[in-house]
Every structure is written in C-alpha cells, then in structure tokens.
Amino acid sequence: MSSIKTDRFREALLAERQRVADAIEYLHEENPGSPDASDEMPLDNHLAENASITLDRELDSTLGENSEHVLAEIDAALVRIESSAYGICETCGKPIGEERLEAIPWATQCIECKRRAERA
C-alpha cells in the first residue's frame, strides 16, 4: 500500500488502540478483583444476587480478555505498517481489500482466505 493509504490506516489503528486501552482501563477500575473473588460477596445475599454478581464479573473478565486480544492485533498491524507488510494477506500473499481494512484495520487475511478458514 502507498504511504498515503497506510498513514490513514495508521491513524485509524492508533485511535482504535486508544479506545480499546481506555476500555480495558475502565474495566480494571470498575472491577479490581478477580472474577472468582467470592470472599467479597456478603454471605447473607440471596443466591440469585450472588449469581448476578458472579455473572457480571465473568462478563467483565471476558470483555477484558477480548479487548486485550484486539489490542495485540492492533499492535501487530502497526508493526506490519512499519515493515511494509500491511494490507497483504498472511495466507495467500495477495492484497487485502481496502473495504475490508476499513472495516477491520487489523485484518491479516483477505476475505476469501478468512471465509475458507471459518468454514474449516
């Protein structure tokens, strides 16, 4: 890709990286304990309340893990931009469509290879 196009994607990736990092920080601030920290739950709570608290913690944990994964993918995409490998499918070596990169700027596969991988 030309430097003009990669500059646009670099900016989009950096903005998304900041958004994801902020979301991770928020999750950590809201839930500093681990999802299985049952000692924080009062013993006199109703069973359903305890289940609700546990579910909330599990959801936050899952969201945090997913966000960490996306952050790693964004960082890898930024490295690919610097090494001039950005926008090239890691499976077939063909260019990844610009529409796909606009939708998912950290994509590593062209749409055809991604579809094949999902069917397998």
C-alpha positions in Angstrom: 0.0 0.0 0.0 1.1 3.5 -0.6 2.3 5.7 2.3 -0.8 7.9 2.0 -3.1 5.0 2.5 -1.1 3.4 5.3 -1.0 6.8 7.0 -4.8 6.9 7.1 -4.9 3.3 8.4 -2.2 4.0 11.0 -4.3 6.9 12.3 -7.4 4.7 12.5 -5.4 2.0 14.3 -3.9 4.4 16.8 -7.4 5.9 17.5 -8.9 2.4 18.0 -5.9 1.4 20.1 -6.6 4.3 22.4 -10.3 3.5 22.6 -9.6 -0.2 23.5 -6.9 0.7 26.0 -9.3 3.1 27.7 -12.0 0.4 27.8 -9.5 -2.0 29.4 -8.5 0.6 32.0 -12.2 1.3 32.8 -12.9 -2.4 33.2 -9.9 -2.7 35.6 -11.0 0.3 37.6 -14.6 -0.9 37.9 -13.6 -4.5 38.8 -10.3 -4.6 40.5 -10.8 -8.1 41.9 -10.7 -11.4 40.1 -13.9 -13.0 38.8 -13.7 -15.8 41.3 -13.2 -13.5 44.3 -16.2 -14.9 46.1 -14.9 -13.8 49.5 -16.0 -10.3 48.6 -19.7 -11.3 48.4 -21.7 -10.9 51.5 -22.9 -14.3 52.9 -26.4 -13.0 53.6 -27.1 -12.2 49.9 -29.8 -14.1 48.1 -28.4 -16.9 45.9 -29.7 -15.1 42.8 -27.9 -11.9 43.8 -24.6 -13.8 44.2 -25.2 -15.4 40.8 -25.8 -12.0 39.3 -22.6 -10.6 40.8 -20.6 -13.6 39.5 -22.1 -13.3 36.0 -21.2 -9.6 35.9 -17.6 -10.4 36.9 -17.4 -13.2 34.3 -18.7 -10.9 31.6 -16.2 -8.1 32.5 -13.4 -10.7 32.6 -14.4 -11.9 29.1 -14.7 -8.4 27.8 -11.2 -7.6 29.2 -9.7 -10.7 27.6 -11.3 -9.9 24.2 -10.1 -6.3 24.4 -6.5 -7.5 25.3 -6.7 -9.7 22.2 -7.8 -6.9 19.9 -5.1 -4.6 21.4 -2.5 -7.2 20.5 -3.9 -7.5 16.9 -3.8 -3.7 16.6 -0.2 -3.6 17.7 0.7 -6.3 15.2 -1.0 -4.3 12.4 1.1 -1.2 13.4 4.2 -3.4 13.2 3.1 -4.6 9.7 2.7 -1.0 8.6 6.3 -0.2 9.7 7.6 -3.3 7.9 5.6 -2.6 4.7 3.7 -5.9 5.1 0.4 -4.1 5.9 -2.5 -5.0 3.7 -1.1 -8.3 2.5 -2.9 -11.5 3.3 -0.8 -13.7 5.5 -2.3 -16.8 3.9 -2.2 -16.2 0.2 0.0 -13.2 -0.1 -2.5 -11.2 -2.2 -3.6 -7.7 -1.2 -6.4 -7.4 1.4 -9.3 -5.3 0.0 -9.4 -1.7 1.2 -13.0 -2.1 2.2 -12.1 -5.0 4.5 -9.2 -2.9 6.0 -11.6 0.0 6.6 -14.0 -2.4 8.4 -11.2 -4.2 10.3 -7.9 -2.3 10.0 -6.0 -5.1 11.8 -7.2 -7.8 9.4 -4.5 -10.3 8.5 -6.4 -12.2 5.8 -8.2 -11.3 2.6 -11.9 -12.0 2.7 -11.6 -15.2 0.6 -9.0 -16.7 2.9 -10.9 -15.7 6.0 -14.1 -17.3 4.7 -12.1 -20.5 3.9 -10.6 -20.5 7.4 -14.0 -20.1 9.0 -15.5 -23.0 7.1 -12.7 -25.3 8.0 
